[in-house]
Amino acid sequence: MTRIVATEPLGVAPTWAVLQRALFDALDEAWRVYEARYCEPDGSLRYTGSMQPRDGADDFYEAFTGWGVLYQLGGSAELLAVTKRHWEAVTEQMDRRGYIADEFELGYDWFHIGEQLTVFLSLCAGDPADESFHARAVRFAELYLPDSPTGNYDQANRMIRAPHNGGGGPRHGVCENWRSYGAELTNMQPYGLPLEDVPGVDSWEDLADPANADAMGKAMWDRLGQGDVAVNLAATSLAANAWLYGHDERFRAWALEYLDAWVARAAANGGIVPDNVGPAGEVGELHGGRWYGGNYGWTWPHGLHTIGMAVGIAVLNAALLSGDPGRLDFARSLLDQVYHLGVDRPVDDSDTPLRDRWAAELGEETATPTFLVPNRYGLGGWFDFQPPQVTFPVWLWQTSLSDADWKRITDLRERGGYDWRTVRDFRNKEDAGHEAPWIAYLQGDNPDYPEQILGVALSQVRRRLALIARDTGEVKDRDIHHWQRHNPVTTEALLQLTTGTPQVLFNGGLLPFRVSYADAETGRPGLPLDVASLVDTVEAGRTCLELVNLAGTGTRRVVVRAGGFGADRIDEVHYSGAETEYPGAPTAYTAPASRPVSRIAAVGASEVAVELPPGTRIRLDLRVTVRANPARHRTTTIEGTS
């Protein structure tokens, strides 16, 4: 492995570097506080309360969202074993409750399965040498292959047979407690009617009539609980994850075949992906021939938020599996068509039920006219206008690094009526939402972003710790979302700054880093102790970053890796150095001046080793060939350097 040595004295440490290491330290303390408060000795959650018949398992896994990713980034070495223990304990806990079949969700929708899957995927990526998780990854992916005894997949029609599916196979119907869907379900009221064509039910108030509630519940069971739905596209992450271990062609073939079926359906629908396929394989079969109206579809409950997430996850998986960025066209077309329908209007005047989310992201600018796009479609046409979620086009660009995908993002900024440079102190469910100011930073227009987003991350850790400290009562029968609302682990800022990568697509996305690291001394992934990193340039042929060693005495050795799952090749690295007599004579009041020098090293591999003596810094300009290698899970064993 090519090895370069930092020679530039650090001098006054940059604020971002000090804040970044402070964030690592704060997170290392915070997860321990959380674990002590909410977990049993075996790693399960302290909970003995009631649960709904199908809904709930995802929330127990989500209690540990981000923990495996934090380990990958350089969090405590203990986090790997700790997160595995919690995953296994929660799996056993949910198995006892009847939610699990052979360690996988018995049968639920992929909006929720995807949420819980992110923890598992991070453990597979963080330790590919773990044979138990490798075996699980293969077993889970096999649940959806054509020859699986579960029967999840109908190969003749290229469809998953039910909106609820999993380890127990197709699970027809919806939640049993929705057999009667009445007006008392006030938590669902903001999303409107699940089906708009049930006789006698024209408004939410009509559901107050028990007969109407029963009619709605039966229609939901019969129509929303059958056939394939677009959100099932997120299941391709199981196949992609298993394929990354050994390139088993079975998984690649299934994921691409399943995605291609939805691509064909969208093409037949004018480019907009339909949200439902009936048991016989026909779009609109259960919805009067309409392409919309399916479970977690365009009409109910979230529309583009759910479908865009699933489509985005599927095309990113396809690009990973095939090495072909053209696979992203399916999602590109979807976004472009929705954006074409946009209007300029304040969020305060929109019809979205999610104003609280946008109030956090935009603050007082919800009163300013901005670009809004429709998120849902029903019998009355397009509705639920919201600002575009920047994470979707950002991930397309992150995967392709094409000028056209970058332009889609910059066009959104130009059309938007709010300031993309503003960094607000919030944390949403996905631990995301700061993509706009990050993009402005990468554009060279937001130089203070690193310090600001790290300050926000530290603020949010402190807030979660304060919530935990105030949470003094019995926790065994709390709301099952209680844990995720107190989880203090945040990774958004660290992902953006250290790896040049946006937050993972929350409902089941894989996380291919633009740049990743390993400690050359220990072999574990992530930044070594005392080392901070800042990625400030991401382009098709270049990734630029700075490494800083804040240690006063210890040399740190870090391996810098390019591309998601090792797919990119570093052809050469241009790096900074200094000719200096630092620290100079003890009789002098200041250190001697250094003369900056630039050097170039040939690499020809996906990684390069960097030695950082104490109190040094180095800037790396990686010249890369993207997608030069097939992506794969890679162990953290460090080979010799030269």
N, C-alpha and C positions, 0 to 999 in steps of 0.2 A: 504494500500500500504506500502511495506517495505520502511523504511526511514533510510538513513545513513548520517552521518555528517562529513564533511571534517575537519581534525585537523592539517594538515601539513601547516606551514607558507609558503607563496609564496616566500619570499625572492626577489631575482632579477627576475623580470618577464621575461619569455621566449620571445624571439624576435617574434616567430610565433604568440603568443597570442596578443602582442601589434599590430602587423601588421593586424591580423584578425579583431580586433575591429576597427582599422583604416579603413579597407575596408568596414565594415558595415557603418561607419560614412560617408565615401566618397560616397557610393552608395545612402545613404539617401539624401545627398545633390544633387547628380547627377540626380536622377529621377525627382526631383522637377524642376531643370533647364530645362531638356528636355521637361517636361510637359508644362511649361510656354512658351516655344519657339514654340512648334509644335501642341498644342491642343487648340481647341475651348473651351469656358466655359462649354459646355455640355459634354465634354470629347471626342468628335470626332476629327479626324485629320483635320488640315487646308489644305484642298485640294479641288480644283474645276476643275482640269484638266481633260483631256480625259482619257478613259480606254479602254482596249481591250474587245471584246465581252464576253469572258469567264474568262480570266485571270485577277487577280488583287485583289480579296477580301482577299486572304491569306496574301498579303503584308500589308494590313491595320491592321490585327490582329497581325502580326509578329512585328509590331512597339512596342508591349508591351511584347515581349517574355522575360521570366525570372522574370517578376514583381511578379507574384503569387508565384513562387518558392522562391524568396527572402523573401517574407512574411513568408512562411513556415519555413524558416531557421532562422528567427529572425530579419528580416528587420523591418522597421517602422510599427507600428500598423496601421497607416493610409493606408498602401499599399493594404490591403484587399478591403476596400471600394473603393479606388481609381481605382484599377485594374478592379473591377466589373463594375464601372461606365464607364470606357473606353471600356470594352467589349460590354456592352449594347449600348453605343453610336455608336461604329463602326458598330455593327450589324444593327442599324437603318440607319446609313449612307449608308451601302452597300445595305440595303433593298430598299432605295430610288433609288439606281443606278440599281436595278434589278438583284442583285446577290444572293438574299436571299429568301428562302421560309420557313415561320414560324420559323424564327431565325436560320435556317441552310443553308449552301451553297446550292444554287439551283441545281447545277450539274457540277462537275469538277473532275479532276483526284485526286487520293488519295495521290499522292506525294505532291500536294499543299493543299488539305484539311487537311492532317496530319500536315503540318506546322502550320496552323492556329489553329488546335485543341489543341496544347500543352498549350496555354493560358487558354482555357476553362477547361481542365483537372486539371490544377494546382488550379483553383478556386474551383472546386468540392472537391479536396483533402484538400484544405486549410480551407474550411468551410462546412463540410458535413451537418451541421444543417440548411443551407440556403435552404428553401423549393423551392424557385424559380429555383435555379440551379439544385436541385434534380429533379424537374419536367422536366427541360430541358434535363437532362441526360437521363431520361427514354424516353422522346419523341424522342430524336435523335437516341437512340438505336433501337427504334421500327421501324424506317424508313427502317431497313434491315431485319426485321423478315418476315417469309414466308407469313403472313397474312396482311402485310402492304399494304394499298391502293396505295402506291407509285409504287409498282411493281418492286422495285430494285432487289429483290431476286427471282430466279427461283429454287424452292426447288427440282423439279424433276431432274434437272441437277446439283444441288448444286453449283450454280454459280450466281454471280452478273451480271446483264444483259448487262452492258455497262461500258467501261472504265471511262466515265464521268457519275457520279451519285450523288444523294443527296436528298435534300428536295423535289425536283420536280420529282424524279424518274429517270429512265434511260434517259440519254441525249445523244442520238446517234450523231456520227460525232466528229469532232475535232473543234478547234477554227475557227470561221467564217472567220477571216482574213487570214487563211491558205487555203482558197478555191483554191488559186493559190500560190504555194510554190516555190518562185523564188530565184535566186542567190543573190538578194538584201538583203535577210535576213541574213546579215553577222554575227549577234550575234549567229545564230544557226549553222554557218558553221563549227566551231570546232568539232561538234558532228557528222558530216557526213550526209549521206543520211538517211532520216527517213525510207525509203523502198529501198532495194537494187535490186529489180527485176522489176522495172517499165520500160517497153520498151523504149529505146532511152535515158535513164538516167543512165549513168555509172559513172559519176563524178559530183562534185558540179558545175563545169563550165557548164555542160549540162543544168542546171536549168536556165541559162541566156536566153535560148530560151523560149518565152512565152508559146508555145505549150507544151513543156516539163514541165514547171512550172504548167500549168493547169492539165496535166496528173498526176503529183505527188500529187497535191492538191486533185484531185478526188480519187486517190488510198488511200490517207491517210484518207479521209472522210469515204470511204466505208470499209476500212480494219482495220485501227487503231481506228475507232470510233464505233466498234461493238464488242459484246461479252465480256467475262471476261478477266482480266489481273492480273498478280501476285501482282501488287502494291495494288490492292484492299484488300489484306490481312490486311492492316492497319486499315480497317473499324472495325475489331474485337475490337479495343480499345473502341469504343462506347459501345459495349455489356459488356466488362469487367468493364468499369466505372460504368454503370448502375447496374450491378450485385453487385458491392462493397457496394452499399447502403443497399440492403436488401436480397441479394442472390436469386433474382428472377430467377427461373430455365429456363425461356424462353430465357434469354440472354446467359446463360452458354451453353445451348443446341445448340443455333444457332452458336455461335463462334466456338465451337468444331466441329460441323458438317461441317462448311465452311472450317475450317483448314484441317480437315480430307480429304476433297475432293481434296485439293491441294497436300496433302501428297500422296494420291493414284496416282495422275497424275505424281508426281516426281518419285515414285517407278516404274511406267510403262515406265519412260524415263531414266532409269539407275541411278536414284538418283539425277539428276539435275532437279530442278523445271522448268517446261516450263513457258513461259511468256504469253501464249495466249490460249483462249478457244473460239471457234466459237459459234454463236447463237444456234446451235443445241447441244452444249455441247461437241464438239470434239476438242481436241488439234490440232492445225495446220489447222483448217477448212478454215481460210481465208488467209493462208500463204503457200499454196502448200504442206500441210502436215507437215511443219516444226514446231518444238517446240519453235522456236525463231522467233523474228520479231514483237512482239506485242508492243502496246503503253507503253512507259516507261518500256521497256523490256530489253532483253539481247543485242539487236543490237543498240537500240537508245532510249534515248540519254546517259544514265549513266550506264546501266548494273548493275553490282554487287552493286554499291553504292545504287541504288534504290531498287533492288530486295532483297539484303541482309538486308536492313533496314526494308522492309515490312515483310519478313519472320521472322526476329528477333523480331519485335513487336508482330507478331501473336503467336510465340511460347512462348514468355514471358507472354502474356495474357493467353495462354492455361495453362501454369504452375501455374499461379496465380489462375485461375478458378478451376483447378482440384487438385492442391497440388501435382502434379506428375512431377518431373523434367525430366522424360523420354520424356515428350512432347517436350523437347528441341532437340531431336534427328534429327528432320527435318532440323533445322538450322545447327546443328553440321555436318551432312552429307554434306550439301551444301558447307560449308566452307572447310571441309577436301578435298573434290573433287577439288575445285578450287585451294587450296594450293598445291595439288599434281602436278598441272600444272605449278608451279612457276619456275622462272629462276633467276639467279644472274646477275644483270646488273645495271649500274647507272641509276637513274631517268633521267638524262640528255640525255641518249641514248635511252630512251623508246619512245613508240608511243602514250603516253597519252596526251590528250589536256589540262590536268590540272596541268601543271608544276608549275604554279604560286602558287597553293595550297601547293604543296609539297616543293616549295622553302621556303615558310613561316615555314613549320613544320620542315624541315631538314636543312635549310640554305645551307652552303657550302657542306654539305654531299650529296647533289644531284649528285655530281660528283663521289661519291664513290660507287663501286658495292655493291648492297644490294639485298635482296629478293623481287622480284616483282611477282605479280600474275595477271592473265588476268581478266579484268573486263567486257569485252564484247565478244559476239560471233555473227558472221555473215556468209555470204556465203563463206568467205575465212577462216573460223575457228576462233580460239580465238585471241583476240587482245586487245589493250588498257591496257598495263601492268603497274601496279602501286604498291607501297608498300601496304601491307594489312592494312586496316583500323582497328586499334587495338580495337576500340570501340565495334565491333561485338563480338569477342571472349570474351572480358571483361564482356559484359553483360550476356553471357551464364554462365561464371563462377560466376558472381555476383548472379545469380538466383539459381544455383545449389550448389555452393561452393564445387564442387567435385574435386578430385585430377586430373581426366582426363581433365576437362575443364581448370584447372590451368596449366597443362602440355602443352596444346595447346598454351597458351600464352607464356610460357617460351621457348617453341620450336621456336616460331616466333622471340623471342629476340635472341636466339642462331644463327638463320639463318640470321638475319638482319646484314647489314654492317654498320649501324650507331649506335651511342652511345645513348642508351635509357635513360641515366641519364641527358642528356642535356635539359635544360628548356629554350625555346626560347620565345621571347616577340612578340606574335601574337594573334590575335583573328579571327577565321573564322566564317562563317555564323552560324554554329551550336553552337558557343560558346563552342567548344570542341577541341580535338586534342592533349591534353597533357596527354593522357592515358599512353603512354610509360614511361615517367619519374615517373609518379605516381605509376605504377606497380613496377618499380625499387625501389622506396621508400618502398613499402610494402614487397619487397623481402629483405629489410635491406641493400640495396646497394646504397641508394641515400639520406643520412641523412639530407641534406640541402634543400630537395625539398619543405617542407612547407614554409620556408622563401622565396624561389625563386619563387614559383608559386603565393604566395600572392603579392610579388613585381611586378610580371607580371600583375596580376589583377589590382593592383593600377595604374600601368602604362597605361593600356588600358582604365581605367575609365578617367584618365587625358587626354588621347588622344581624346576620344569621346567628352569630355567637350571642348577641344580646337577646335575640328571640329564644334561643335555647336556655339562656340563664333565667329568663322570665317564665319559662314553661316548667313550672314546679309541681304540677299536679300529676295524678296517675295518667299514664299514657297508653294503657293497654286497650282502651276502647275509643281512642280518638278517631277522627275522620281519617280514612286511609291515605288521603293526600297530605296528611300532617307531616310525614317524614320528608317528602321532597321539598316542602315549603321551608324546612329548616336545614336542609343539606347545605353545608357551607362551602363545599368544593365548587369552585368556578374555574373554568379553563378557557373561556373565550379570549381573554386578553393574552394569555400565554400562547395559545395557538396562533393568533394573528402575528404577534411580535416575534416569537422565537422560530416559528416554522413557516410563516407566510401563508397560512392556511386558515380559511374561515371555519367557524364552528360546524360540527357535523350536522347533516340533515337529520333532525331529531327522531323521526319515525322509522329508524332502521337503516340509516346510511352507514357505509363504510367510511373510513377516515384516512384517505391517502394524503400524507403530508407533502408539501412542496419541498421542504427541507426537514430532515430529522437528524438526531444526534445519538451517539452512544459514548459512554465513559470507557475510554481505552484501558483504564486500569482495572475496572471491575467487569467489563463486558455487558453491563446492563444498559438498557436504552435510556435516552434523555441526557440533559446537560449535567456535567459533574458538579459537585459542590463548589460554590463560589463563582461559577461561570454564568454570565448573562449573555444573551444573544438578541440581536435586533435585525430582522429582515426589513429592508427598506426599498428593494427593487425586485419585482417579479415580472419577467418578460419571457417570451418564447425561447430565447436563447441565452438568457442570463438570469441569475439569481444573486443578489448582492446582500451581504450581511456583515455585521460586526460582532466579534467575540471579545469579551472582557473577562479577565481573571481578577476578581476583587481580593483574592487571598493575599495576605502579607508575607507568607513564607512558603506555601505549597505550590509546586508546579502541577498544572492540570493538563490532561491529555484527552482531547475530544475528537471523535470521529464524526465528520460531517457527511451526511448522505443526501443525495439528490433524488427527488421524484417520489411519487407515491408507490410504496412497496418496491422501491429500487428500480423503477421503470426508466429513469433518466440516467444518462451517462455524463459525467463531468469530463469534458475533453481537456480543458486546462483551467487553471485558476490563476487569476491576477490578484496579487495580494500586497498589502502595505507593509512597510518595514521602516526601520530607522537606523542610521549610523549615529551612534551616541556613546558618550562616556558616562552615562548615567550609572550611579547616582552622583558621581562627582566627588570632590574633596569634602571632608567633614568641616573644613574651615569656611566653606562657602555658605552663603545665606540661601541660595537657590540651586536647583539642579541645573546642570549644563544644558544648553540648547541641543536639540537633536536635528539631524538632517534627514528629511523624509526621503525614502527610496521606494521604488515599485519593482516588484519581481513577478516572474511568470514561471509556473511549474506545469509540466505536462502531467496529465492524470490518466485518462483513458479508462476510467472505471466509475462506478456509481458512488464512490466514497473517497475521502481524503482525510488523513490524520493531521491534526493541528496540535502542536505543543505550545502551551501557554505558561511561561515562567510566571512567578508571582508578580502581580502588579503590572501586567502587560495587556495590550490590546492589539487586535489585528482586524483589518477589513479584507473580506474575501469577495472577489467578483468571479463567481462560478460561470464559466462558459459551458453550456450544456446542450446536449442533443436530447430532446424530449422523446419519450416513448421508444428509446433505443433498445430496451430489454423487456421481455414479458414480466409483468408484475408478479410478485410472489411474496408470501410471508417469509421473513428472513430471521434466522436466529441472531442472537446478540453476541455470538462468539467473535472475538476480534482476532484477525490474523496478524502475522508479523508485519511491521512497517519497515520501509526502506527510505 
